[in-house]
Amino acid sequence: MAVGFGIIGAGMIAEMHAKSMQELENVQLIGFYDKNFAAAEKRAAQFNVRAYASFEEFLADSAIQAVTIATPSGMHGSVAIPAARAGKHILCEKPLEITLEKCDEIIRECEKNNVLLSPVFQSRFSKPVQLVRKAMGEGRFGRMVLASAQMRWYREASYYSGSNWRGTWDLDGGGALMNQAIHMIDLLIHINGAPEEVFAFSGTLTHSIEVEDNLCATVKYRNGSFGTIEVSTSCAPGFPRRLEFSGSTGSVAFGDSTITRWEFADSRPEDEIIRQELEHPTDAGGGSAPMNINANGHRSQISDLADSIINGTPLYLDGKEGRRAIELITGIYESARTGKPYFFRRG
């Protein structure tokens, strides 16, 4: 059995979704909708599927059981909510939305209409992340003390000037933190747990945009550990992102596909195998160009949603997981705006 998918949006990330779908046995790509019909037609011809002239026509097609949302960030809610009301399951590109209020509205509508909602955090499916998460669950770090992330990427001026939504508050929801670093933010929470308090500085240093292209934050987590977050789209020529977790009995550091440190007090035979297998990168990452990423994670997450639709199994990650990253990001922005620490609510 294959789940029929429609794609909302016809840009670069929509192309990656489509390519991923055509490589999966449990998914059938039905077609594209974009408010720019010519763009939808071009993508549809590329993949030999249908283009829809109106959103209503797209949502009315019973062959489409699920949709992927690949529109500008600040438009996610405006298409996700009608899709949920039409009974379509949803895979939504990051961020789920650009405010907590909009995230909550999407989550409520999906629950109300009994449809699945999966926000795209494809990095969770990578081997380094799976291994670090497993080690954390086994208590190999001991008492956690530090959990930090660094993203020193580079984007040319044309990356922003060639788009009518990138680098804007209304449609991008922020800059380097919201658009590029959101995957690292998700992984910090996914591995180390929820934040307690944050303090941040931000600035627009090298691009002519509304939002930040550089930001630094310090975080205190609920488990008592501390950390730093550094994000930039100004660091030429662009470098792989890095996450590091350290505890009283172990430390790891890793990038998109590479583990550069894997040391634990309770040394195990598999540790050396892990170091040997993952010491060399298998992809360049998005440090210098937005599409320098492979589609493995997207493919895994799309397949996970299709399996959940077919078999009724729980999603690997749901809408509430997407909300957690937005909570930390908007808290960081609030601290940078006010010059004061931001404290997160419990519960």
C-alpha positions as CSV (number, residue, x, y, z in Angstrom):
1,M,0.0,0.0,0.0
2,A,1.2,3.5,-0.8
3,V,0.0,6.8,0.7
4,G,-0.9,9.5,-1.8
5,F,1.0,12.7,-1.1
6,G,0.6,16.2,-2.5
7,I,3.2,18.9,-2.1
8,I,2.3,22.5,-1.2
9,G,5.0,24.8,-2.6
10,A,7.3,24.4,-5.7
11,G,10.7,25.7,-4.5
12,M,14.0,23.9,-3.8
13,I,12.9,22.0,-0.7
14,A,9.7,20.9,-2.5
15,E,12.0,19.3,-5.1
16,M,13.8,17.4,-2.4
17,H,10.5,16.2,-1.0
18,A,9.5,15.0,-4.4
19,K,12.7,13.1,-5.1
20,S,12.5,11.5,-1.7
21,M,8.9,10.4,-2.3
22,Q,9.7,8.8,-5.6
23,E,12.3,6.6,-3.9
24,L,9.8,5.2,-1.3
25,E,7.6,2.2,-1.8
26,N,5.0,3.3,0.7
27,V,4.5,6.7,-0.9
28,Q,3.0,7.9,-4.2
29,L,3.5,11.5,-5.3
30,I,0.2,12.8,-6.7
31,G,0.9,16.4,-7.5
32,F,1.9,20.0,-6.6
33,Y,0.1,23.1,-5.6
34,D,1.7,26.5,-5.6
35,K,0.0,29.9,-5.7
36,N,2.3,30.5,-8.7
37,F,0.7,28.0,-11.0
38,A,3.5,28.1,-13.5
39,A,5.9,27.0,-10.8
40,A,3.6,24.1,-9.9
41,E,3.3,23.1,-13.5
42,K,7.1,23.1,-13.9
43,R,7.6,20.9,-10.9
44,A,4.7,18.6,-12.0
45,A,6.2,18.2,-15.4
46,Q,9.6,17.4,-13.8
47,F,8.1,14.5,-11.8
48,N,5.3,13.5,-14.3
49,V,2.5,14.3,-11.8
50,R,-0.4,16.7,-11.7
51,A,-0.4,20.5,-11.0
52,Y,-3.4,22.1,-9.3
53,A,-4.7,25.5,-10.4
54,S,-6.3,26.2,-7.0
55,F,-5.8,25.2,-3.4
56,E,-9.4,24.1,-3.1
57,E,-9.0,21.7,-6.1
58,F,-5.8,20.4,-4.5
59,L,-7.5,19.7,-1.1
60,A,-10.6,18.2,-2.8
61,D,-8.6,15.4,-4.5
62,S,-9.3,12.2,-2.6
63,A,-6.1,10.6,-4.0
64,I,-4.1,13.0,-1.7
65,Q,-4.1,11.5,1.8
66,A,-1.2,13.6,3.1
67,V,0.5,16.8,2.2
68,T,4.0,18.2,2.7
69,I,4.3,21.9,3.3
70,A,7.2,23.6,1.6
71,T,6.1,27.2,1.6
72,P,7.8,30.2,3.3
73,S,7.9,29.7,7.0
74,G,5.3,32.4,8.0
75,M,2.7,30.9,5.6
76,H,2.8,27.4,7.1
77,G,-0.3,27.9,9.3
78,S,-2.3,29.4,6.5
79,V,-2.1,26.1,4.5
80,A,-1.7,23.6,7.3
81,I,-5.0,24.5,9.0
82,P,-7.2,24.2,5.8
83,A,-5.3,20.9,5.0
84,A,-6.1,19.6,8.5
85,R,-9.8,20.6,8.1
86,A,-9.8,18.7,4.8
87,G,-8.6,15.6,6.5
88,K,-5.1,15.5,5.1
89,H,-2.2,14.3,7.2
90,I,0.6,16.8,7.3
91,L,4.4,16.8,7.1
92,C,5.5,20.4,7.6
93,E,8.9,21.8,6.8
94,K,10.7,23.6,9.6
95,P,9.7,25.7,11.4
96,L,6.3,24.4,12.2
97,E,5.4,28.1,12.4
98,I,7.1,31.3,13.5
99,T,5.2,31.9,16.8
100,L,4.0,29.7,19.6
101,E,0.4,30.9,19.1
102,K,0.5,29.8,15.4
103,C,2.1,26.4,16.3
104,D,-0.6,25.8,18.9
105,E,-3.3,26.6,16.4
106,I,-1.9,24.1,13.9
107,I,-1.6,21.4,16.6
108,R,-5.2,22.0,17.8
109,E,-6.6,21.7,14.3
110,C,-4.8,18.5,13.6
111,E,-5.9,16.9,16.9
112,K,-9.5,18.2,16.3
113,N,-9.6,16.7,12.8
114,N,-7.8,13.5,13.8
115,V,-4.9,13.9,11.3
116,L,-1.2,13.3,11.9
117,L,1.2,16.2,12.1
118,S,5.0,15.7,11.7
119,P,7.3,18.7,11.7
120,V,10.5,18.2,9.6
121,F,13.5,17.6,11.8
122,Q,15.4,15.2,9.5
123,S,18.6,15.5,11.5
124,R,17.1,13.3,14.2
125,F,17.3,10.4,11.8
126,S,21.1,10.7,11.3
127,K,23.4,8.0,12.7
128,P,25.4,10.3,15.0
129,V,22.2,11.7,16.6
130,Q,20.7,8.2,17.1
131,L,24.0,7.0,18.8
132,V,24.3,10.1,21.1
133,R,20.6,9.9,22.0
134,K,21.1,6.2,22.9
135,A,24.2,6.9,25.0
136,M,22.3,9.6,26.9
137,G,19.4,7.3,27.6
138,E,21.9,4.7,28.9
139,G,23.3,7.2,31.3
140,R,26.8,7.1,29.8
141,F,27.4,10.8,30.3
142,G,26.8,10.7,34.0
143,R,25.9,14.2,35.4
144,M,25.4,16.4,32.4
145,V,27.4,19.7,32.6
146,L,27.6,21.2,29.1
147,A,25.5,21.0,26.0
148,S,26.4,23.5,23.2
149,A,25.9,24.1,19.5
150,Q,28.0,26.0,16.9
151,M,26.9,27.0,13.4
152,R,29.4,29.2,11.5
153,W,27.8,29.2,8.0
154,Y,28.0,31.5,5.1
155,R,25.3,32.9,2.8
156,E,26.0,35.3,0.0
157,A,23.9,38.5,-0.3
158,S,22.1,36.9,-3.3
159,Y,20.6,34.3,-1.0
160,Y,18.5,37.0,0.7
161,S,18.1,39.4,-2.2
162,G,16.9,36.7,-4.5
163,S,13.9,36.0,-2.3
164,N,10.9,38.1,-1.2
165,W,10.6,36.3,2.2
166,R,14.1,35.3,3.4
167,G,15.5,37.6,6.0
168,T,12.1,39.1,7.0
169,W,10.3,38.8,10.3
170,D,6.8,38.3,8.8
171,L,7.6,35.4,6.6
172,D,11.0,34.0,7.8
173,G,10.3,34.5,11.5
174,G,13.9,35.4,12.2
175,G,17.3,34.9,10.7
176,A,20.2,32.6,11.2
177,L,18.6,31.1,14.4
178,M,15.1,30.5,13.1
179,N,15.9,29.5,9.5
180,Q,19.3,27.7,9.6
181,A,20.0,26.8,13.2
182,I,16.6,25.4,14.1
183,H,17.8,21.8,13.5
184,M,20.6,22.3,16.1
185,I,18.1,23.8,18.6
186,D,15.9,20.8,18.1
187,L,18.8,18.4,18.7
188,L,19.9,20.2,21.9
189,I,16.4,19.7,23.3
190,H,16.0,16.2,21.9
191,I,19.2,15.0,23.5
192,N,19.7,17.2,26.6
193,G,16.1,18.2,27.5
194,A,14.2,21.4,28.0
195,P,15.7,24.8,28.8
196,E,15.2,26.7,32.1
197,E,16.7,30.1,31.2
198,V,18.5,31.8,28.4
199,F,20.4,35.1,27.7
200,A,21.2,36.2,24.2
201,F,22.9,38.8,22.0
202,S,22.0,39.2,18.3
203,G,23.0,41.5,15.4
204,T,22.8,42.0,11.7
205,L,26.5,42.3,10.8
206,T,27.1,41.6,7.1
207,H,23.7,41.4,5.3
208,S,21.1,43.9,4.4
209,I,18.2,42.1,6.0
210,E,15.6,42.8,8.8
211,V,16.6,39.9,11.0
212,E,19.8,38.7,12.6
213,D,22.7,37.1,10.7
214,N,24.7,36.5,14.0
215,L,23.6,35.4,17.4
216,C,25.1,34.1,20.6
217,A,23.1,32.7,23.6
218,T,23.9,31.0,26.9
219,V,21.4,28.4,28.2
220,K,20.7,26.8,31.5
221,Y,18.8,23.5,31.1
222,R,16.3,22.0,33.5
223,N,18.8,19.1,34.2
224,G,21.2,21.7,35.7
225,S,23.7,21.8,32.8
226,F,24.8,24.9,30.9
227,G,25.5,25.6,27.2
228,T,26.2,28.1,24.5
229,I,24.6,28.6,21.1
230,E,26.5,30.3,18.3
231,V,24.9,30.9,14.9
232,S,26.0,32.9,11.9
233,T,25.5,33.2,8.2
234,S,28.5,35.5,7.9
235,C,31.5,33.2,8.4
236,A,33.2,32.7,5.0
237,P,33.5,30.3,3.4
238,G,31.2,28.4,5.7
239,F,31.9,25.4,8.0
240,P,30.1,22.3,9.2
241,R,27.9,22.7,12.2
242,R,29.0,21.2,15.5
243,L,27.2,20.0,18.6
244,E,29.0,18.9,21.8
245,F,27.7,17.2,24.9
246,S,29.8,16.7,28.0
247,G,29.1,15.0,31.3
248,S,31.0,13.8,34.4
249,T,31.6,10.4,32.7
250,G,31.7,11.1,29.0
251,S,31.8,13.6,26.1
252,V,30.9,13.6,22.5
253,A,31.1,16.1,19.6
254,F,29.5,15.6,16.2
255,G,28.5,17.3,13.0
256,D,26.0,16.4,10.3
257,S,27.4,12.9,9.6
258,T,30.6,12.8,11.6
259,I,31.5,12.1,15.2
260,T,34.8,13.8,16.1
261,R,34.8,12.9,19.8
262,W,33.4,9.8,21.5
263,E,34.9,9.2,24.9
264,F,33.3,7.5,27.9
265,A,34.6,6.3,31.3
266,D,32.9,3.0,30.8
267,S,34.7,2.2,27.6
268,R,33.0,-0.5,25.4
269,P,34.2,-2.5,22.4
270,E,31.7,-0.8,20.1
271,D,33.1,2.7,20.9
272,E,36.2,2.1,18.7
273,I,34.0,0.9,15.9
274,I,31.8,4.0,16.2
275,R,34.9,6.2,16.1
276,Q,36.3,4.5,13.1
277,E,33.0,4.4,11.1
278,L,32.0,8.0,11.7
279,E,35.3,9.9,11.8
280,H,35.0,10.9,8.1
281,P,32.2,13.1,6.8
282,T,29.8,11.6,4.2
283,D,28.4,14.9,3.1
284,A,29.4,18.6,3.1
285,G,26.5,19.9,5.0
286,G,24.8,23.2,4.4
287,G,27.7,25.4,5.6
288,S,28.4,27.2,2.3
289,A,25.2,26.4,0.3
290,P,21.6,25.7,1.3
291,M,21.2,22.6,-0.8
292,N,24.5,20.9,0.2
293,I,22.5,18.3,2.2
294,N,21.5,14.8,1.4
295,A,17.9,13.6,1.4
296,N,18.3,10.6,3.7
297,G,16.6,12.2,6.7
298,H,13.7,13.6,4.7
299,R,13.2,10.2,3.1
300,S,13.2,8.5,6.5
301,Q,10.7,11.0,8.0
302,I,8.3,10.9,5.0
303,S,8.4,7.1,5.2
304,D,7.7,7.2,8.9
305,L,4.6,9.4,8.4
306,A,3.4,7.0,5.6
307,D,3.9,4.0,7.9
308,S,1.9,5.7,10.7
309,I,-1.0,6.4,8.3
310,I,-1.0,2.8,6.9
311,N,-0.4,0.9,10.2
312,G,-1.6,3.2,12.9
313,T,1.8,3.3,14.6
314,P,3.0,6.3,16.6
315,L,5.0,9.0,14.7
316,Y,8.7,9.2,15.4
317,L,8.1,12.9,16.1
318,D,4.9,14.9,16.3
319,G,3.7,18.4,16.3
320,K,4.4,19.0,20.0
321,E,8.1,18.2,19.3
322,G,8.1,20.9,16.6
323,R,6.7,23.4,19.2
324,R,9.5,22.8,21.6
325,A,12.2,24.2,19.2
326,I,10.0,27.3,18.6
327,E,9.7,27.9,22.3
328,L,13.4,28.0,22.8
329,I,14.0,30.1,19.7
330,T,11.4,32.7,20.5
331,G,12.7,32.8,24.1
332,I,16.2,33.5,22.7
333,Y,14.8,36.3,20.5
334,E,13.0,37.8,23.4
335,S,16.2,37.9,25.5
336,A,18.1,39.5,22.7
337,R,15.3,42.1,22.2
338,T,15.0,43.1,25.9
339,G,18.6,42.6,27.0
340,K,17.3,40.5,29.9
341,P,17.3,36.8,30.7
342,Y,14.3,34.9,29.5
343,F,12.8,32.2,31.8
344,F,10.8,29.3,30.4
345,R,7.5,28.1,31.9
346,R,7.3,24.6,33.2
347,G,4.5,22.2,32.2
